Structures are given as structure tokens and as C-alpha cells.
Amino acid sequence: MTAEWSQWPRRHSRAVDVVIAILLCGLATYASRLADHGAGQGAVVVRPASLAVFGLSALASFTLLWRRMFPRAVLVITTACGVAIGALGFEVSIVTAGAALVAAYSIGLWTPDLRTAKVAPVIAGGVLLITSLFHQFWPLLNPGRITLVAAVLVAGAFAEAGRSRRDYLAALHARAELAERTREEEARQRVGEERLRIARELHDIVAHHMALAHAQASTAAYLLRTKPDQAQEMLDQLAGTTSAALRELKATVGLLREDDSDAPLEPTPGLAQLSELLTSFERTGLTLSLSITGVPRPLSPGADLTAYRIIQEALTNVTKHAGTSAATVRLVYSRLLLTISVTNAGGAVPEPVRGEEDSDSQGYGLIGMNERAVSVGGHLQAGCRPDGGFEVTTELPLEPPKPPDDEDKTL
């Protein structure tokens, strides 16, 4: 209820201006009857209402209806009417010059130019004060003049307070709009990042297991006629590969369902499962060699998963696209970095690289590997070797990068 009443003057500003104009005109006309013209010190003579004062007050009050649109012109007219009332022999006070004081408040509140808003009320007050001296010079500081000066100062103070409050509310509104836009942009960015992350996970899972399943199925078909025992063993491995693919897909898709209580809670892949990963590729006929230089150190969860997925995708590309059956995996631990290199000894360039600019159907293996490396603060390089073959090299930080807030605090 209080908030509704506080908004009423804003919603009915024209009615408020009409009421103020009527009151000021009536008060100024009534004050013209209480003029002291020498009847004695402190004596007040009640005279008939002056039509001239009424006309000037009515004109000044009428112009207040446009004080929001033309504050400068309204201040000039109301000040001139106040000076004219003083020239007729009546005392210039806060009653007879009330319209000028309201106009001084309005120009301080509604004028965009701050200098004009502060200087114009002072000039108008000074003009009215000088005019009052012609009516009665002595005593110089009588109660009427002191009240007039105080009224000008109060009008300026109220105008400054109103302007400050209006600017403050406008700043709050702009800040709220900016926060809303920023919140929406952050939400869209997080959704986009999550989609990319899920797409990379699905790509790595599907590409890896499908490549293994294809190689195992091809080997089993080749051995079926000549070596049925080995073909059966290869088919058993194929079943295990497809089962592992289904488990990982279910775990990944289960993260998208908040109510999926049946989603398997398997540990996130990392370098601890590197030997199992290499074994799965060796079952397809790929010859692998692993070398580790330096003292192995634990990585952050994000970097550990990134290292695993990059090795997995690089070996999948070797299986699918390189014309060789041998590859080398090297891990080099330094004080700050883990350098991973996956190299095939020879053969054709992987197809996603050779046709990357010509077609979008070649896959997103290298793009996904690069995005993974960048997401944890590392970088990746991939290209043909001078002596033949292809090499994927990535450097990952052993410690997670500091958030921007922590870096600002250290500065």
C-alpha cells in the first residue's frame, strides 16, 4: 500500500502540477493583502486583493504545467513575475515568489546540463533577493530575506537529491539488465561447452570401440575358414568390445538424466587404465611400444582424462587410417609438463588430416583432441614426420591452471 501511494505522484504528475499551481496562485494573491506600507513597525495592513498580483501569480503558476518539458523557460518566466510583483511595491517572499522556487527545483531536477542545473537557481534567487531590497532596504537581513535565501538553498538541495536518486535507480536498472543479459550469455555458453564436452566423449567412445570392433570382426572373418579356434577367440573379444562400448555409452548418456539411478558409477578413464587401452589395440593386431621418461606424477582429473582420450583417439586413427601395424606411445614427465607423443612408423597420412579442408565427413578426431588439450591449459600438434608416418604430440600441465580470480588476487 505504501509503495502504491509513493508512485501516485509519478502516475498523476499533471494533476499534481495543477494543484500546486492553484495553491501558489491563491497564496500569492492572499499575501498581497497583508502588505506593510508604513503603518508602523510590525503592523500589518489588510488591503483588498491586488488584481495585478493575481494576474502575475496566475501566469507564473500556469507556466509550471510545462516545468518538466521547458524548465529553463519556466524559471525565466516565474522569476520575471516575481520581480514584477516586487516592482509593484509588494514584498518578495517565498509566498509571492513561490512559483519561481518550484521552477528552481524543477530546473535542478530535469535539466540535463549539471552546470545549468546548479547555477540557474542561484541566479534566480539572487535576482529575487535584489528585487526585495527595493521594497525595504533596511534591515538588510530581515526574516523574509533569510527565509527566501533558505528556500532557494532547500530547493537546490531537494533537486540534487532527486537527481541523485533518479540516477541511482537508473544505474540499478541498467545493472540488473546487464546482469540478466550476462546470466543468459553465461548459461548459453555453459550449455554450448557441455554439448561440446559430451560430443567429444561420445565421439571418442564410439570411434574407439567401433574401430576395435571393425578390426576384430574383419580378423575373425579372415580366420574363420582357416583357424576357427582363433576366430572364436576373436569373436569373444568382439563381444567384450561391444559390451564395453555399451557400458561407456550408458554411463555418458546417464549423466544427462538427473533421475537415472541405474547409470553405472564407473571411474573416469585415466592413465591408470593405459595398459588396458593398449592391450585392447594389440588384440586387433596393432604392435605397440610404450616408453615412459621421468618420474610419473598424478595429474588433475581433467588432464588425466584428456591424456587418456588423446592417446585413445590417436591410436584409433592409426588403426583406421594409417597403413601400418606399429605405433609408439611416449610419455615424458618434466617438472611442470607431461608430453605425450603417439607415432606410427610409416604409411599413409591419416584421412581426417588429408581431407580435413575438403569435406566435413572425415571426422572430428584431431579437432576434438585439440579442444581437449586447450580445455586443460595445454596444446597439441599433429602432422607428418619427415621420415614418414604421422605424429601427434601434446603437452599437458601437471597442475591445473589457476582460475582468473585467483590470479587477480595474487596481483
Buried (B, 14 or more C-beta within 10 A) or exposed (E): EEEEEEEEEEEEEEEEBBEBBEEBBBBBBBBBBEBBEEEEEEEEEEEEEBEEBBBBBBBBBBBBBBBBEBBBBBBBBBBBBBBBBBBBEBBBBBBBBBBBBBBBBBBBBBBEEEEBBBEBBEEBBEBBBEBBEEBEEEEEEEEBBEEBBEBBEBBBEBBBEBBEEEEEEEEEEEEEEEEEEEEEEEEEEEEEEEEBBBEBBBBBBBBBBBBBBBBBBEBBEEBBEEEEEBBEBBBEBBEBBBEBBEBBBBBBBBEEEEEEEEBEEEEEBBBEBBEEBBEBBEBBEBEBEEEEEEEEEEBBEBBBBBBBBBBBBBBBBBBBBBEBBBBBBBBBBEEEBBBBBBBBBEBBBBBBBEBBEEEEEBBBBBEBBBBBBEBBBBEBEBEBEEEEBBBBBBBBBBEEBEEEEEEEEEE
